[in-house]
C-alpha cells in the first residue's frame, strides 16, 4: 500500500472511531423514586411506600406519560373481584411549566385477596407542553375507587421528580439534545466534554481525510 493510500485509510478509520464515541454516549435515564403515600381509606388512615417510575414517549405535539407502581399502596378488608378497582392519579409538572397531568389505568385484571396490597395497574395520560424548556414530572395524588368507596393517597415525603425532560411547545424549535423527540437527554458533566472532543475530533479527521483525497487526486492529474 502506498503512503498516500495508507494516510487516507488511517484518517478515515480515525474519523469513524470519533463518530463511534458520539453514538455510544449514554443518555440520561428516568429515576425510580420511592413515594410514601398517606392514604385516607373507608376503614381509616393507612400508609405505604411504592417506588414510582414515569416514562414519556413523544406523540405528535405532546408526550404519552406512563406512571408505574412497583408495589401496592392500599388493601381491602374484603376480596376485590376482577375489575372492581379503578385507579387514577395526577402527575405534577414543574420547571419551565407548572401543570398537572391526569393519568388513569385499567381496573385490576385479577381478583385482589383481602388484606393484601393491591397492585396498581400502569396509569397513562397525555402531556402537551405550553412552554419550551426543561420540565420535571413528579408523582402526585393517587385515587382508588372500589365498590362504591374512594381512597385518596397523598405523597407525604415530598418525593423528587421521577423524570426530567427537555420539551418544546407546539410550533417551537426542537430543544437542543432531543432532536429525535424521544424523551432522552444528553448526559451532563464530564461526559459532555468527552462527547464534544469526540465530535470535534471526528470532524477534523474527516476534513483531513478529504484533504488527503483531494491532494492525491490533484497529484494524479499533475502526473497525467
C-alpha positions as CSV (number, residue, x, y, z in Angstrom):
1,X,0.0,0.0,0.0
2,X,1.4,3.4,-1.0
3,X,2.0,6.1,1.7
4,X,-0.9,8.2,0.3
5,X,-3.4,5.4,0.4
6,X,-2.2,4.4,3.9
7,X,-2.6,8.0,5.2
8,X,-6.1,8.2,3.7
9,X,-7.1,4.8,5.3
10,X,-5.8,5.9,8.7
11,X,-7.6,9.2,8.6
12,X,-10.9,7.6,7.6
13,X,-10.6,5.0,10.4
14,X,-9.9,7.6,13.0
15,X,-12.9,9.6,11.8
16,X,-15.1,6.6,12.2
17,X,-13.7,6.0,15.7
18,X,-14.6,9.5,16.6
19,X,-18.1,9.0,15.4
20,X,-18.4,5.8,17.4
21,X,-17.6,7.7,20.6
22,X,-20.6,10.0,19.8
23,X,-23.0,7.1,19.1
24,X,-22.0,5.2,22.3
25,X,-22.6,8.1,24.6
26,X,-25.1,7.3,27.4
27,X,-28.4,9.2,27.7
28,X,-29.8,10.4,30.9
29,X,-32.3,8.0,32.4
30,X,-35.5,8.5,34.4
31,X,-35.2,7.8,38.2
32,X,-37.3,5.3,40.2
33,X,-38.4,7.3,43.2
34,X,-39.8,6.0,46.5
35,X,-43.1,7.7,47.2
36,X,-44.5,7.5,50.7
37,X,-48.3,7.6,50.4
38,X,-50.6,8.7,53.2
39,X,-54.0,7.2,52.3
40,X,-57.4,8.1,53.6
41,X,-59.5,4.9,53.3
42,X,-63.0,3.9,54.3
43,X,-61.5,1.9,57.2
44,X,-59.1,4.5,58.4
45,X,-55.7,6.1,57.6
46,X,-53.1,3.9,56.0
47,X,-49.6,4.4,54.7
48,X,-47.4,2.6,52.3
49,X,-44.3,3.2,50.2
50,X,-44.1,2.4,46.5
51,X,-41.2,3.0,44.0
52,X,-42.7,5.1,41.1
53,X,-41.4,5.2,37.6
54,X,-42.6,7.7,35.0
55,X,-41.8,7.4,31.3
56,X,-42.5,9.7,28.4
57,X,-42.9,8.8,24.7
58,X,-43.3,11.6,22.0
59,X,-46.6,11.5,20.3
60,X,-47.4,14.4,17.9
61,X,-47.1,17.7,19.7
62,X,-47.2,16.0,23.1
63,X,-45.9,13.1,25.2
64,X,-47.6,10.0,26.4
65,X,-46.8,9.6,30.1
66,X,-46.8,6.3,31.8
67,X,-46.7,6.0,35.6
68,X,-45.8,2.6,37.0
69,X,-46.1,1.4,40.6
70,X,-43.7,-1.3,41.7
71,X,-45.6,-2.1,44.9
72,X,-49.2,-1.9,46.1
73,X,-50.1,1.0,48.3
74,X,-53.6,0.0,49.6
75,X,-55.5,-3.1,50.6
76,X,-59.1,-4.1,51.2
77,X,-60.6,-5.9,54.2
78,X,-62.6,-8.0,51.8
79,X,-61.6,-9.6,48.5
80,X,-62.0,-7.3,45.4
81,X,-63.2,-9.1,42.4
82,X,-61.6,-8.8,39.0
83,X,-62.3,-5.3,37.6
84,X,-63.6,-3.9,40.9
85,X,-60.9,-1.3,41.5
86,X,-60.3,1.8,39.2
87,X,-57.1,3.8,39.8
88,X,-56.2,7.3,38.7
89,X,-53.6,9.8,39.7
90,X,-52.0,13.2,39.0
91,X,-48.5,13.8,37.7
92,X,-47.2,17.2,38.7
93,X,-45.2,19.1,36.1
94,X,-42.6,21.6,37.3
95,X,-39.7,23.6,35.8
96,X,-40.3,25.5,32.6
97,X,-44.1,25.0,33.1
98,X,-46.3,24.3,36.1
99,X,-49.2,21.9,35.3
100,X,-51.0,18.8,36.4
101,X,-51.5,15.8,34.1
102,X,-54.3,13.4,35.0
103,X,-53.4,9.7,34.3
104,X,-55.6,6.7,34.6
105,X,-55.4,3.0,34.0
106,X,-57.5,-0.2,33.6
107,X,-59.2,-1.9,36.5
108,X,-57.4,-4.7,38.4
109,X,-57.0,-7.6,35.9
110,X,-57.3,-10.2,38.6
111,X,-59.1,-10.6,41.9
112,X,-57.3,-9.0,44.9
113,X,-57.3,-11.1,48.1
114,X,-58.4,-9.4,51.4
115,X,-55.8,-7.6,53.4
116,X,-53.2,-7.8,50.6
117,X,-51.5,-4.8,49.0
118,X,-53.3,-4.1,45.7
119,X,-51.2,-3.9,42.6
120,X,-51.9,-0.6,40.8
121,X,-52.0,-1.0,37.0
122,X,-49.9,1.3,34.9
123,X,-51.5,4.8,34.6
124,X,-51.2,6.8,31.4
125,X,-52.2,10.3,30.1
126,X,-51.1,12.9,27.6
127,X,-49.0,15.9,28.3
128,X,-48.8,18.7,25.7
129,X,-46.3,21.4,26.7
130,X,-47.3,25.0,26.5
131,X,-43.8,26.3,27.2
132,X,-40.4,25.1,25.9
133,X,-37.5,24.2,28.2
134,X,-36.7,21.6,30.9
135,X,-39.6,20.2,32.9
136,X,-39.9,17.6,35.7
137,X,-42.5,15.0,36.3
138,X,-43.4,14.0,39.9
139,X,-45.9,11.6,41.4
140,X,-49.0,13.4,42.8
141,X,-52.2,12.3,44.4
142,X,-53.4,8.8,43.8
143,X,-57.1,7.9,43.8
144,X,-58.5,4.4,44.1
145,X,-62.2,3.8,43.6
146,X,-63.6,0.3,44.5
147,X,-67.1,-1.0,45.3
148,X,-68.6,2.5,45.8
149,X,-65.8,3.7,48.0
150,X,-62.9,6.2,47.4
151,X,-59.4,6.0,48.8
152,X,-57.2,9.1,48.4
153,X,-53.4,8.7,48.8
154,X,-51.2,11.8,49.0
155,X,-47.4,11.7,48.8
156,X,-46.2,12.6,52.3
157,X,-42.4,12.6,51.8
158,X,-42.0,15.4,49.2
159,X,-40.7,13.0,46.6
160,X,-38.3,14.2,43.9
161,X,-39.1,14.0,40.2
162,X,-39.2,10.6,38.5
163,X,-38.4,12.1,35.1
164,X,-36.7,15.2,33.7
165,X,-37.2,16.2,30.1
166,X,-36.5,18.9,27.6
167,X,-39.7,19.7,25.8
168,X,-40.9,22.1,23.0
169,X,-44.2,23.8,22.9
170,X,-46.3,23.2,19.7
171,X,-44.7,25.1,16.8
172,X,-41.5,25.8,18.7
173,X,-38.0,24.7,17.7
174,X,-36.7,21.3,18.8
175,X,-34.8,21.5,22.1
176,X,-31.1,21.0,22.0
177,X,-30.1,17.5,22.8
178,X,-33.5,16.0,22.0
179,X,-33.7,16.2,18.2
180,X,-35.5,12.9,17.9
181,X,-38.1,13.9,20.4
182,X,-37.8,10.5,22.1
183,X,-37.6,12.0,25.6
184,X,-33.9,11.2,26.2
185,X,-31.5,13.7,27.5
186,X,-27.7,14.1,26.9
187,X,-25.5,13.1,29.9
188,X,-24.3,16.2,31.8
189,X,-20.9,16.7,33.3
190,X,-17.5,15.3,32.2
191,X,-19.1,13.0,29.6
192,X,-20.3,16.1,27.7
193,X,-16.7,17.2,27.3
194,X,-15.7,13.8,26.0
195,X,-18.5,13.9,23.6
196,X,-17.6,17.3,22.4
197,X,-14.0,16.3,21.9
198,X,-15.1,13.1,20.1
199,X,-17.3,15.0,17.8
200,X,-14.7,17.7,17.1
201,X,-12.0,15.0,16.5
202,X,-14.3,13.2,14.1
203,X,-15.0,16.4,12.2
204,X,-11.3,17.4,12.0
205,X,-10.2,13.9,10.9
206,X,-12.9,13.8,8.2
207,X,-11.7,17.2,7.0
208,X,-8.2,15.8,6.9
209,X,-9.3,12.7,5.0
210,X,-11.0,14.9,2.4
211,X,-7.8,17.0,2.1
212,X,-5.7,13.9,1.6
213,X,-8.0,12.5,-1.1
214,X,-8.0,15.9,-2.9
215,X,-4.2,16.1,-2.8
216,X,-4.0,12.6,-4.0
217,X,-6.3,13.2,-6.9
218,X,-4.5,16.5,-7.7
219,X,-1.2,14.7,-7.8
220,X,-2.5,12.1,-10.2
221,X,-3.9,14.8,-12.5
222,X,-0.5,16.6,-12.4
223,X,1.3,13.4,-13.4
224,X,-1.1,12.7,-16.2
